[in-house]
Amino acid sequence: MIFPDLVADLKARMPTLRGRLMANQSLAELTWFRVGGPAQVLFMPEDEADLADFLAHLPTAIPVVVIGLGSNLIVRDGGVPGVVVRLGRGFGEVKVEDGWRIRAGTAAPDVKVSRAAQEAAIAGLAFFRGIPGAVGGALRMNGGAYGRETKDALIEARGVDRGGRLRVFNNGDMHYSYRHCGAPDDIVFTQALFQGAPGDIKRGSSSMPPAAAASKSATRRCRRCTAIF
């Protein structure tokens, strides 16, 4: 499947854009199953401001789809029309803040949040190790494992709407239920702030939930998805 090339027109509309725009880019290589057709346009923004600039100038008639690590994703052979947004390095930082909190970019793997919490002796976030995806997917799907869900730890999430406006959502604004988020569908989440609790650094990996050690070992051996919706 080959789509009409929109890249030249989009670049002309957005002369200050810093991210990468690619026409008819294969998505198979971006998913764990390694199957599927191309994106008509694949956009990889440099940072949050770059993403906002892009969405603000993108014609409203062009659909936008956001993908993460591709762990629970199957792309159809016919590809994806419009723009596929994939967040990269500019959205991958994970840092510890005062008050047993962790701030994470939405491109960061969930396991990176769990690891940072463990190293900082922050309890309550080990469940992220059991979610084989990125923080953005956990926000959008209320991802969970070992008896806890994203809603149990989230303080707030940042994102950019289809008009390029920065939005901030507190936990209640997300309208979470089981594997569902009620935030507007057009939001591209960029960052999350999670609340943990005081932990014991001496416990090390034993602070993980009982089933996590086995899951950690299995994940090292192979890529796996836990569910497909």
The 8 nearest C-alpha neighbors of each residue, nearest first, counted from 0:
[[1, 77, 2, 78, 36, 37, 76, 23],
 [2, 0, 23, 3, 39, 37, 78, 4],
 [1, 3, 39, 4, 23, 0, 80, 22],
 [4, 2, 5, 1, 39, 23, 22, 6],
 [3, 5, 6, 22, 2, 39, 7, 23],
 [6, 4, 8, 7, 9, 3, 40, 22],
 [5, 7, 9, 8, 4, 22, 10, 20],
 [6, 8, 10, 9, 5, 11, 4, 12],
 [7, 9, 11, 6, 10, 5, 12, 4],
 [10, 8, 12, 6, 11, 7, 13, 5],
 [9, 11, 13, 7, 12, 8, 14, 6],
 [10, 12, 8, 9, 13, 14, 7, 6],
 [13, 11, 9, 10, 14, 8, 56, 57],
 [12, 14, 10, 11, 16, 15, 9, 56],
 [15, 13, 16, 11, 10, 12, 17, 9],
 [16, 14, 13, 17, 52, 49, 10, 12],
 [15, 17, 13, 14, 18, 49, 53, 52],
 [18, 16, 45, 15, 49, 19, 44, 14],
 [17, 19, 44, 45, 43, 16, 20, 49],
 [18, 20, 43, 42, 44, 21, 17, 41],
 [21, 19, 42, 41, 6, 40, 18, 43],
 [22, 20, 41, 40, 24, 19, 42, 23],
 [21, 23, 40, 24, 39, 4, 6, 41],
 [24, 22, 39, 37, 38, 40, 2, 25],
 [23, 25, 37, 38, 22, 21, 41, 26],
 [24, 26, 37, 27, 36, 38, 23, 28],
 [27, 25, 29, 37, 28, 36, 35, 24],
 [28, 26, 33, 34, 35, 29, 30, 25],
 [27, 29, 33, 26, 30, 25, 34, 31],
 [28, 30, 26, 27, 69, 31, 68, 33],
 [31, 29, 69, 33, 32, 27, 28, 70],
 [30, 32, 70, 33, 69, 29, 222, 72],
 [31, 33, 30, 34, 73, 27, 72, 70],
 [34, 32, 27, 30, 28, 31, 35, 29],
 [35, 33, 27, 32, 74, 73, 36, 30],
 [36, 34, 76, 74, 75, 27, 26, 78],
 [35, 37, 78, 76, 77, 25, 75, 26],
 [38, 36, 25, 78, 24, 26, 23, 39],
 [37, 39, 79, 40, 23, 24, 78, 41],
 [38, 40, 23, 80, 81, 2, 22, 79],
 [41, 39, 22, 82, 38, 21, 23, 83],
 [40, 42, 83, 21, 38, 20, 82, 84],
 [43, 41, 20, 84, 19, 83, 44, 85],
 [42, 44, 19, 85, 18, 86, 84, 87],
 [45, 43, 18, 50, 46, 49, 42, 86],
 [44, 46, 18, 89, 49, 17, 43, 47],
 [47, 45, 89, 49, 48, 44, 50, 90],
 [46, 48, 50, 49, 51, 189, 45, 44],
 [49, 47, 51, 50, 46, 52, 45, 44],
 [48, 50, 52, 46, 47, 51, 44, 45],
 [49, 51, 47, 53, 44, 48, 52, 54],
 [52, 50, 163, 48, 54, 53, 49, 55],
 [53, 51, 49, 55, 50, 54, 163, 48],
 [54, 52, 50, 51, 56, 55, 57, 49],
 [55, 53, 163, 57, 51, 56, 52, 161],
 [54, 56, 163, 162, 52, 53, 57, 51],
 [57, 55, 54, 53, 58, 52, 13, 12],
 [56, 58, 54, 55, 53, 59, 61, 9],
 [59, 57, 60, 61, 56, 54, 55, 62],
 [58, 60, 61, 57, 62, 161, 162, 56],
 [59, 61, 58, 62, 57, 81, 63, 82],
 [60, 62, 81, 59, 58, 63, 82, 57],
 [63, 61, 81, 82, 60, 64, 80, 59],
 [62, 64, 82, 83, 81, 61, 65, 84],
 [65, 63, 83, 84, 82, 66, 62, 81],
 [66, 64, 84, 83, 85, 63, 67, 187],
 [67, 65, 85, 84, 69, 64, 68, 83],
 [66, 68, 69, 133, 85, 136, 106, 65],
 [69, 67, 70, 132, 133, 30, 66, 29],
 [70, 68, 30, 72, 67, 71, 31, 29],
 [69, 71, 31, 68, 72, 224, 132, 30],
 [72, 70, 224, 227, 69, 226, 73, 225],
 [71, 73, 69, 70, 74, 30, 227, 31],
 [72, 74, 75, 35, 34, 32, 71, 30],
 [75, 73, 35, 72, 76, 36, 34, 78],
 [74, 76, 35, 77, 78, 36, 73, 79],
 [77, 75, 36, 35, 78, 74, 34, 0],
 [78, 76, 36, 75, 0, 79, 35, 37],
 [77, 79, 36, 37, 76, 75, 38, 35],
 [78, 80, 38, 39, 37, 81, 77, 36],
 [81, 79, 39, 38, 78, 82, 62, 2],
 [80, 82, 62, 61, 39, 63, 40, 79],
 [83, 81, 40, 63, 41, 62, 39, 64],
 [82, 84, 64, 41, 65, 63, 38, 40],
 [85, 83, 65, 42, 41, 43, 64, 82],
 [84, 86, 43, 66, 65, 67, 42, 87],
 [85, 87, 43, 106, 90, 44, 84, 67],
 [88, 86, 89, 90, 106, 85, 43, 91],
 [87, 89, 91, 90, 86, 106, 45, 92],
 [88, 90, 46, 87, 45, 91, 92, 86],
 [91, 89, 104, 106, 88, 87, 105, 92],
 [90, 92, 107, 106, 104, 88, 89, 105],
 [93, 91, 104, 103, 90, 94, 107, 89],
 [94, 92, 103, 102, 104, 91, 112, 101],
 [95, 93, 102, 101, 103, 92, 96, 115],
 [94, 96, 101, 100, 102, 97, 93, 115],
 [97, 95, 100, 101, 98, 99, 94, 102],
 [96, 98, 99, 100, 95, 101, 194, 94],
 [97, 99, 100, 96, 194, 196, 195, 197],
 [100, 98, 195, 196, 97, 121, 194, 197],
 [99, 101, 194, 96, 98, 193, 195, 95],
 [100, 102, 95, 193, 96, 94, 192, 103],
 [101, 103, 192, 94, 191, 93, 193, 95],
 [104, 102, 93, 191, 190, 92, 105, 101],
 [103, 105, 190, 90, 91, 92, 106, 107],
 [104, 106, 135, 134, 189, 190, 107, 90],
 [107, 105, 91, 90, 104, 133, 86, 87],
 [106, 108, 91, 133, 105, 104, 134, 109],
 [109, 107, 133, 110, 111, 132, 134, 106],
 [110, 108, 133, 127, 111, 112, 134, 132],
 [109, 111, 128, 113, 108, 112, 127, 114],
 [110, 112, 114, 109, 108, 113, 115, 107],
 [113, 111, 115, 109, 110, 114, 116, 93],
 [114, 112, 125, 110, 116, 111, 127, 128],
 [113, 115, 111, 117, 116, 112, 110, 118],
 [116, 114, 112, 118, 117, 113, 111, 119],
 [117, 115, 121, 119, 113, 114, 118, 120],
 [116, 118, 114, 120, 119, 115, 121, 113],
 [119, 117, 115, 116, 120, 114, 200, 121],
 [118, 120, 116, 117, 121, 115, 200, 95],
 [121, 119, 200, 198, 117, 199, 118, 116],
 [120, 122, 116, 198, 197, 119, 196, 195],
 [123, 121, 198, 196, 195, 197, 124, 120],
 [122, 124, 195, 125, 196, 121, 126, 152],
 [123, 125, 126, 113, 122, 127, 195, 116],
 [124, 126, 113, 127, 207, 128, 123, 122],
 [127, 125, 128, 144, 124, 129, 145, 147],
 [128, 126, 109, 129, 125, 130, 113, 110],
 [127, 129, 110, 126, 113, 130, 125, 109],
 [128, 130, 127, 144, 126, 131, 211, 214],
 [129, 131, 127, 128, 132, 109, 143, 144],
 [132, 130, 129, 70, 224, 109, 133, 225],
 [131, 133, 130, 108, 68, 70, 109, 136],
 [132, 134, 108, 109, 107, 135, 136, 106],
 [135, 133, 105, 137, 109, 136, 107, 108],
 [136, 134, 105, 138, 137, 133, 188, 139],
 [135, 137, 139, 138, 134, 133, 140, 132],
 [136, 138, 142, 134, 141, 140, 135, 139],
 [139, 137, 135, 141, 136, 140, 134, 149],
 [138, 140, 136, 180, 137, 141, 135, 179],
 [141, 139, 178, 179, 142, 137, 138, 180],
 [142, 140, 178, 149, 137, 138, 179, 139],
 [143, 141, 137, 140, 149, 148, 178, 130],
 [142, 144, 148, 147, 149, 141, 130, 126],
 [143, 145, 126, 146, 129, 147, 148, 130],
 [146, 144, 147, 126, 208, 143, 210, 129],
 [145, 147, 144, 148, 143, 126, 208, 151],
 [148, 146, 143, 144, 145, 126, 151, 149],
 [149, 147, 143, 150, 151, 142, 141, 144],
 [148, 150, 141, 151, 152, 142, 143, 153],
 [149, 151, 148, 153, 152, 141, 175, 170],
 [152, 150, 149, 148, 153, 147, 194, 170],
 [153, 151, 194, 193, 150, 149, 154, 195],
 [152, 154, 193, 150, 155, 170, 149, 192],
 [155, 153, 193, 192, 170, 169, 194, 152],
 [154, 156, 169, 192, 168, 170, 153, 191],
 [155, 157, 191, 168, 190, 167, 192, 169],
 [158, 156, 167, 190, 189, 188, 166, 191],
 [157, 159, 188, 189, 187, 166, 165, 186],
 [158, 160, 165, 187, 164, 186, 163, 166],
 [161, 159, 186, 163, 162, 164, 185, 187],
 [162, 160, 163, 185, 54, 186, 159, 55],
 [161, 163, 55, 160, 164, 54, 51, 159],
 [162, 164, 55, 51, 54, 160, 161, 159],
 [165, 163, 159, 160, 162, 166, 51, 161],
 [164, 166, 159, 158, 160, 163, 167, 157],
 [167, 165, 158, 157, 159, 164, 168, 160],
 [166, 168, 157, 156, 158, 169, 155, 165],
 [169, 167, 156, 172, 155, 157, 173, 170],
 [168, 170, 155, 172, 171, 154, 156, 167],
 [171, 169, 172, 173, 154, 155, 153, 168],
 [170, 172, 173, 169, 174, 175, 168, 150],
 [173, 171, 169, 168, 170, 174, 182, 181],
 [172, 174, 182, 171, 181, 175, 170, 180],
 [175, 173, 181, 172, 171, 180, 182, 176],
 [174, 176, 180, 173, 179, 181, 150, 141],
 [175, 177, 179, 178, 180, 174, 141, 181],
 [176, 178, 179, 141, 175, 140, 180, 142],
 [179, 177, 140, 141, 142, 176, 180, 175],
 [178, 180, 140, 176, 177, 141, 175, 181],
 [181, 179, 175, 139, 182, 173, 140, 174],
 [180, 182, 174, 173, 175, 183, 179, 172],
 [181, 183, 173, 180, 184, 174, 172, 186],
 [184, 182, 185, 186, 181, 160, 180, 173],
 [185, 183, 186, 182, 181, 187, 160, 139],
 [184, 186, 161, 183, 160, 187, 63, 159],
 [187, 185, 160, 159, 184, 183, 158, 188],
 [186, 188, 158, 159, 160, 189, 185, 65],
 [189, 187, 158, 157, 186, 135, 190, 159],
 [188, 190, 158, 105, 157, 104, 187, 90],
 [191, 189, 104, 157, 105, 103, 156, 188],
 [192, 190, 156, 103, 102, 155, 157, 104],
 [191, 193, 102, 155, 154, 101, 153, 156],
 [194, 192, 153, 101, 152, 154, 100, 102],
 [195, 193, 100, 152, 153, 99, 154, 101],
 [194, 196, 123, 99, 122, 100, 121, 124],
 [195, 197, 122, 121, 99, 123, 198, 194],
 [198, 196, 121, 122, 99, 120, 195, 199],
 [199, 197, 122, 120, 121, 196, 200, 117],
 [198, 200, 120, 201, 202, 197, 121, 203],
 [199, 201, 120, 202, 203, 198, 118, 117],
 [202, 200, 199, 203, 120, 198, 204, 205],
 [201, 203, 200, 205, 199, 206, 204, 198],
 [204, 202, 205, 201, 200, 206, 117, 199],
 [203, 205, 206, 207, 202, 117, 212, 200],
 [206, 204, 207, 203, 202, 208, 209, 212],
 [207, 205, 204, 202, 203, 208, 125, 122],
 [206, 208, 205, 125, 204, 211, 209, 212],
 [207, 209, 211, 210, 206, 145, 125, 126],
 [210, 208, 211, 207, 212, 205, 213, 145],
 [211, 209, 208, 212, 213, 214, 145, 207],
 [212, 210, 214, 208, 213, 209, 207, 215],
 [211, 213, 215, 214, 210, 216, 209, 207],
 [212, 214, 216, 215, 211, 210, 217, 209],
 [215, 213, 211, 217, 212, 216, 218, 210],
 [214, 216, 212, 218, 213, 217, 211, 219],
 [217, 215, 213, 219, 214, 218, 212, 220],
 [216, 218, 214, 220, 219, 215, 213, 221],
 [219, 217, 215, 220, 221, 216, 222, 214],
 [220, 218, 216, 217, 221, 215, 222, 214],
 [219, 221, 217, 218, 216, 222, 215, 223],
 [222, 220, 218, 219, 223, 217, 216, 224],
 [223, 221, 218, 31, 224, 220, 219, 70],
 [222, 224, 221, 225, 218, 70, 131, 31],
 [225, 223, 71, 70, 226, 131, 222, 227],
 [224, 226, 223, 227, 71, 131, 130, 70],
 [227, 225, 224, 71, 228, 70, 223, 72],
 [226, 228, 71, 72, 225, 224, 73, 70],
 [227, 226, 71, 72, 178, 140, 73, 225]]
